[in-house]
Amino acid sequence: MNRLIPLLIMCAGLALAGCNTIAGAGKDIEAGGEKVQDTAKDVQQKM
C-alpha cells in the first residue's frame, strides 16, 4: 500500500503533463490551419 500512493501520484503527474503537451500541439495545428485559410482567402480575392 505504501508503494501504491507514490505510484499513483507519479501517474497523475504524467497524465497532466501529457494533457499540456497535447493542448500545445492542438494550438500549433490550429494556428497552421488559420494561416492556410488566410492564404486561400488572399488567393481567391486576387482571382
Long-range contacts (C-beta under 8 A, 24 or more apart in sequence): none
